[in-house]
Structures are given as C-alpha cells and as structure tokens.
Amino acid sequence: MRGMTQASFTADVTPPTGPAPSSPTPAPLSAKEEAVDTVRFLALLAIAVLIFRSFFLSPFNIPSESMQPRLLIGDYLLVNKMAYGYSKYSLPFSVPLIPGRIFARTPERGDVVVFKAPPVADNDYIKRVIGLPGDSVQVKDGIVWLNGKPLKREAIADFVIPVTPNMVEASRMTGTLPCYSPEFEEIAADGQRQCRYKQFRETLPSGKSYNILDITTIAEDNTPLVVVPAGHLFLMGDNRDRSADSRFPAMENQGIGLVPEENLVGHALVGMFSTDGSASWINPISWFTAARWGRIGDGF
C-alpha cells in the first residue's frame, strides 16, 4: 500500500515530457476585414486633421496682389485659429455648430487677419486691421486718418518684384496687367520683366509699422468719416490701390465693408512656403527652382 501511494504521488508531480504546446496562430484577416480597418483608420485620420485645422493651425494661400509688398501671389501661410476665438466660420463650410463666438479676443491694430468676407461669407480673405470698435477712420488723399490724426507715412525705396508666371496667370483671370499698368513695368538688367512701385512705411499710434504700396490715384483715396461700430473691424490691404477692402461697401466680389469680428478665422502666423508658379509636374527640378526659399519662415 505504501509503495502504491508513493508511485501515485510521483506520477502526479512529474512534468510531462516533449515540447510545450504552442499558442494558437490567429486566423488571417479577410479582405473585407482589412478594408474595414483601412476605412476606419482613414476616417479617424480625417477627423484628427479636421479638428486640428478647425481649432489650431490651418494653411492659407495668397491668390492676389492686395497685400503686397508683405505678401505675394504664391505665398502659403499658417494661420493661428486660436488667436481670436471661434465661431461657425472657424469650421469647414461654416457649419453652424458654434453659437456666436467663444473665447473671443479683439485683434490689435496692425494684425494681419484671415476672415470670411461679408456679405456672403463664403471665401477667405486676408487684410490688415486698421480700425477697432469705436475708432473713427477716414482716408484723405491716400493718407489714413485714425481718430482724427493722420498715420505717419514716409517714403522708402521702391518695391521691385519680378513678373512671375503666377502673376501673369492672376492678371489673365482678372483682366488686368501683372504690373497694374504699363508705366510700372520695366526690363531688368538680366532681360526679365519686373514691376517697380512706390513704397511707404506706415506707422500706427502703437508704434507698429509696415510697408504699403500707393502707386496711383483712385476714388477711394478719399472716403467719408466712418466710426467703427461695436463688434466690427475696419480692414485694409497693404496694396492700397489693388485692395477691395473696408473702404468699399460689402458687395460680393467687390468690397468687404466693415467686417464683423465673428467672421474672423485667425491670425497670420508664419510663411511656410512660396512659389513663383513656374513649377511643372513633369519636371521635378522645377519644384525646387520655383520655390522662393527666402520667404519661408517669415513671421508676422
């Protein structure tokens, strides 16, 4: 009996011989499951990009000359969407998910802002803030008067820019000339066409200054006195003769009038790329030669 008990106990504790059993191999995903996983990943990625672009940073490209000399056709910027708070205009297609404006902050004079232009508020525009709520603004003989005093303006060296392919294309679309008028176009020493404009340095009461172009006489060089109402901004382009800004009544594709702060999209932050429009998809070398590398990284 004692021997049987010992044998039985030994058999209970003796480890099994031979290789350990392996884990079961997971069954491979079917083509349908792989497709579902791919779609799920792409959907989550799209949502992440949408959230980032709606609430943090968003790209913006310059299609016109209205902000020369600071911004050129073919410049690409990053816009800070957090700067002035959020409204429905912060969202793609202006989806009305945000009531009014939250985390609101009024810009400072001199800020370069991106906004939805009234009255339709479909397209993004970019201009410089000149008048804040309560300010009086008037233009006399091309000089901006702010709260009864003219802004300091001094002539500086001419602004000279080569005529680039994207300038030519933009002029064709608008029925104008790349240099606005033949009198502003000349041939450089290397034989290339270029534009030469009178340039000025304008200074706000705060001391902030920036370069502007004022090259000819237009009707909007003289405007009525305007007092900016609450919740609105008076915006102007730095190219004073080629900018349909707050001097013009709000009409689709013509002027923007006084812009509601609710229409703000963000503050221009930094230049992230710039091209002269000469690149060709079939010539990879042109992707590099067309880039204006010196304009990348310029802040505001």
C-alpha distance (Angstrom), angle and dihedral (degrees) to the residues before:
residue distance angle dihedral
M1 . . .
R2 3.77 . .
G3 3.83 90.9 .
M4 3.77 92.8 49.5
T5 3.76 91.7 50.5
Q6 3.80 92.1 51.0
A7 3.80 92.8 48.3
S8 3.77 91.3 49.3
F9 3.79 92.3 50.6
T10 3.81 92.7 48.4
A11 3.78 91.5 52.3
D12 3.82 90.9 52.9
V13 3.79 94.9 56.4
T14 3.80 102.4 36.2
P15 3.87 109.3 108.6
P16 3.76 116.2 -122.0
T17 3.77 116.8 -100.3
G18 3.82 125.5 -127.7
P19 3.85 132.3 47.7
A20 3.82 121.1 -32.9
P21 3.79 114.8 -104.0
S22 3.85 112.2 -97.9
S23 3.84 124.9 -126.8
P24 3.75 114.4 -97.1
T25 3.83 112.6 -95.4
P26 3.83 111.0 -117.8
A27 3.74 113.1 -115.5
P28 3.82 113.0 -106.9
L29 3.80 116.8 -104.1
S30 3.72 115.7 -100.0
A31 3.79 119.7 -121.2
K32 3.80 89.1 -105.1
E33 3.81 92.7 53.3
E34 3.81 91.5 48.0
A35 3.78 90.3 51.2
V36 3.81 91.0 50.1
D37 3.82 91.2 50.0
T38 3.81 90.9 49.3
V39 3.79 92.7 49.7
R40 3.81 90.6 47.2
F41 3.81 91.4 51.5
L42 3.81 93.1 47.9
A43 3.80 91.3 47.6
L44 3.81 92.1 51.7
L45 3.81 90.3 46.6
A46 3.80 91.2 50.6
I47 3.81 90.8 49.8
A48 3.82 91.2 49.7
V49 3.82 91.8 49.9
L50 3.80 90.9 46.1
I51 3.81 92.2 52.1
F52 3.82 92.2 46.2
R53 3.82 93.4 49.0
S54 3.79 93.0 44.2
F55 3.80 98.5 49.5
F56 3.81 110.2 18.4
L57 3.82 122.8 21.9
S58 3.79 131.8 -6.4
P59 3.84 133.4 179.1
F60 3.81 121.8 -118.2
N61 3.80 129.7 -176.3
I62 3.80 129.1 -152.0
P63 3.82 113.7 -123.4
S64 3.82 101.6 172.3
E65 3.82 145.9 36.8
S66 3.81 95.2 -111.6
M67 3.83 94.0 109.0
Q68 3.80 98.8 42.4
P69 2.95 130.9 164.1
R70 3.82 93.1 30.8
L71 3.80 95.4 41.6
L72 3.80 128.9 32.6
I73 3.78 132.5 -162.4
G74 3.80 105.3 -88.8
D75 3.81 96.6 34.6
Y76 3.80 116.2 132.7
L77 3.80 119.0 -156.3
L78 3.76 139.8 -171.9
V79 3.80 112.1 -128.8
N80 3.79 121.6 -152.1
K81 3.82 104.3 -132.3
M82 3.84 92.9 -173.8
A83 3.81 96.0 60.6
Y84 3.81 101.6 89.7
G85 3.78 103.9 16.9
Y86 3.78 129.4 -103.4
S87 3.77 138.6 -69.0
K88 3.78 133.8 159.4
Y89 3.81 87.1 -77.9
S90 3.79 88.8 67.0
L91 3.79 89.1 66.6
P92 3.81 127.9 76.1
F93 3.82 111.7 -88.0
S94 3.84 87.8 4.7
V95 3.80 90.8 -85.9
P96 3.85 105.1 -165.5
L97 3.80 97.2 -124.0
I98 3.81 96.5 119.4
P99 3.82 115.9 65.8
G100 3.80 111.9 -137.9
R101 3.80 112.0 -40.2
I102 3.80 127.3 -39.9
F103 3.83 129.6 -162.0
A104 3.81 85.1 13.2
R105 3.81 121.6 -170.4
T106 3.81 126.1 174.3
P107 3.82 114.9 -127.0
E108 3.78 122.4 -117.7
R109 3.78 122.3 -113.0
G110 3.77 108.4 -89.3
D111 3.81 95.8 30.3
V112 3.80 115.1 136.4
V113 3.80 105.4 -132.9
V114 3.79 137.6 -173.6
F115 3.80 115.4 -142.8
K116 3.77 145.7 156.7
A117 3.78 108.1 -96.8
P118 3.79 119.9 -128.1
P119 2.95 142.7 -97.8
V120 3.82 97.2 34.8
A121 3.84 96.7 17.5
D122 3.79 92.9 -156.6
N123 3.81 101.5 119.3
D124 3.80 132.2 56.5
Y125 3.82 117.0 -118.8
I126 3.79 131.7 -176.6
K127 3.82 125.2 -146.3
R128 3.79 141.7 144.4
V129 3.82 122.4 -97.4
I130 3.82 110.8 -117.8
G131 3.82 104.9 157.2
L132 3.80 129.8 36.1
P133 3.82 127.8 -161.7
G134 3.81 108.9 -61.2
D135 3.83 94.9 19.8
S136 3.79 121.2 124.5
V137 3.80 114.2 -136.6
Q138 3.77 130.3 -173.0
V139 3.79 134.5 160.3
K140 3.80 117.3 -141.3
D141 3.81 119.4 -177.1
G142 3.79 88.9 -22.5
I143 3.81 94.4 -51.5
V144 3.81 117.1 118.6
W145 3.80 114.2 -130.4
L146 3.80 113.8 -158.9
N147 3.80 119.2 -168.7
G148 3.79 91.8 -17.2
K149 3.81 97.4 -47.7
P150 3.82 129.6 94.8
L151 3.77 117.3 -117.6
K152 3.78 112.0 -114.2
R153 3.80 110.4 -103.4
E154 3.80 128.1 179.0
A155 3.80 130.5 -179.8
I156 3.80 116.3 -113.6
A157 3.81 134.3 175.6
D158 3.80 117.0 -47.3
F159 3.78 118.0 -91.0
V160 3.81 108.7 -119.1
I161 3.79 121.9 -171.7
P162 3.83 131.0 171.5
V163 3.79 116.4 -117.0
T164 3.81 102.4 -108.6
P165 3.81 130.6 -166.6
N166 3.80 92.5 -107.3
M167 3.82 90.3 52.5
V168 3.80 89.6 52.5
E169 3.81 91.6 48.4
A170 3.82 92.1 48.8
S171 3.80 91.3 50.3
R172 3.80 91.1 51.6
M173 3.79 91.1 52.7
T174 3.81 92.7 50.3
G175 3.80 97.5 38.2
T176 3.81 93.2 -119.9
L177 3.81 135.7 108.6
P178 3.82 125.4 -92.9
C179 3.82 90.2 -117.4
Y180 3.82 94.9 37.8
S181 3.81 92.5 -120.0
P182 3.85 134.3 17.9
E183 3.81 91.0 -112.7
F184 3.81 90.0 68.1
E185 3.81 96.0 51.3
E186 3.80 124.0 87.6
I187 3.78 140.2 161.9
A188 3.80 116.3 -106.5
A189 3.80 124.6 -138.8
D190 3.80 90.1 -96.6
G191 3.81 90.7 54.8
Q192 3.80 95.1 -105.8
R193 3.80 122.7 134.5
Q194 3.78 114.8 -112.9
C195 3.81 140.2 174.3
R196 3.79 123.0 -127.4
Y197 3.80 119.9 -163.9
K198 3.80 136.0 176.2
Q199 3.79 108.8 -106.0
F200 3.79 132.3 -159.8
R201 3.79 138.2 -172.5
E202 3.81 111.7 -129.1
T203 3.81 120.6 -164.1
L204 3.80 128.0 -161.1
P205 3.83 123.7 -145.3
S206 3.81 88.5 -101.1
G207 3.80 89.8 61.3
K208 3.79 94.5 -109.1
S209 3.80 110.6 137.5
Y210 3.79 137.8 -175.1
N211 3.80 139.2 170.6
I212 3.79 122.2 -95.0
L213 3.80 136.7 -177.7
D214 3.81 121.7 -130.5
I215 3.78 107.1 168.9
T216 3.78 107.9 153.3
T217 3.79 144.3 6.9
I218 3.81 121.0 -85.2
A219 3.80 131.9 170.2
E220 3.82 90.9 -106.3
D221 3.82 90.7 63.3
N222 3.80 82.3 89.7
T223 3.80 119.5 44.4
P224 3.80 137.5 166.7
L225 3.79 118.6 -96.5
V226 3.81 109.6 -89.1
V227 3.79 126.9 -165.7
V228 3.78 108.7 -153.9
P229 3.83 108.6 -126.2
A230 3.78 124.1 -134.6
G231 3.80 113.9 -74.2
H232 3.82 93.9 19.3
L233 3.81 138.9 100.0
F234 3.81 135.7 -149.2
L235 3.82 107.0 -136.4
M236 3.81 130.8 -173.4
G237 3.78 136.8 -176.8
D238 3.79 118.0 -121.8
N239 3.82 88.7 -127.4
R240 3.78 93.9 69.4
D241 3.81 96.3 -169.8
R242 3.80 97.5 46.9
S243 3.79 102.4 42.5
A244 3.81 125.2 96.0
D245 3.80 94.2 -155.1
S246 3.82 139.6 141.7
R247 3.81 90.9 -47.6
F248 3.81 86.4 71.8
P249 3.83 124.3 65.8
A250 3.79 116.6 -105.3
M251 3.79 104.4 -89.6
E252 3.77 126.9 146.6
N253 3.83 111.1 -91.5
Q254 3.82 90.7 -4.4
G255 3.80 114.3 67.1
I256 3.79 142.4 -12.8
G257 3.80 104.0 -143.3
L258 3.79 116.7 -164.3
V259 3.79 107.1 -16.5
P260 3.84 120.7 -136.7
E261 3.79 112.7 -125.5
E262 3.79 86.7 -129.8
N263 3.83 87.5 69.7
L264 3.80 93.1 62.5
V265 3.78 115.2 119.5
G266 3.79 100.4 -179.7
H267 3.78 151.2 -61.2
A268 3.81 122.4 -74.5
L269 3.80 104.1 -110.5
V270 3.81 113.1 174.6
G271 3.79 141.9 -22.1
M272 3.80 109.5 -106.3
F273 3.83 100.5 177.4
S274 3.79 142.3 -4.2
T275 3.80 132.8 -167.0
D276 3.79 133.9 -177.7
G277 3.80 91.4 -143.6
S278 3.81 96.9 -111.2
A279 3.82 96.1 113.1
S280 3.80 119.6 116.9
W281 3.79 125.8 -158.8
I282 3.81 91.4 -136.9
N283 3.81 93.4 52.2
P284 3.82 111.1 59.4
I285 3.82 92.0 -175.8
S286 3.81 88.9 63.6
W287 3.80 89.6 60.1
F288 3.80 86.8 71.0
T289 3.80 100.3 35.4
A290 3.82 91.1 51.7
A291 3.80 92.8 55.3
R292 3.80 118.2 99.5
W293 3.79 94.6 -144.8
G294 3.81 95.2 -179.6
R295 3.82 91.0 65.1
I296 3.80 95.0 56.1
G297 3.78 113.8 103.7
D298 3.82 97.2 19.5
G299 3.78 108.6 147.2
F300 3.79 132.5 -154.6
